[in-house]
């Protein structure tokens, strides 16, 4: 999951996660989209979280 320190970009077409099949170019393009969504609201940092499947 990618978000800035305060908010994610929920409710948009931004992918919920990236996997090992994502190329660097694809990630770069999506990060440009992320910056456009957050715009001036970006708080100065990006948080990248690893997806971990949890047991119920």
LINLINCOR-V338407 format. One record per run of one state. SS is the DSSP state (alpha for helix, beta for strand, coil for the rest). FROM is the first residue (numbers start at 0). TO is the last residue. Records with the same first field share a line. If there is no record, write none. Layout:
SS=FROM-TO, FROM-TO
//
This chain:
coil=0-0, 4-22, 41-44, 48-55
beta=1-3, 45-47
alpha=23-40
//
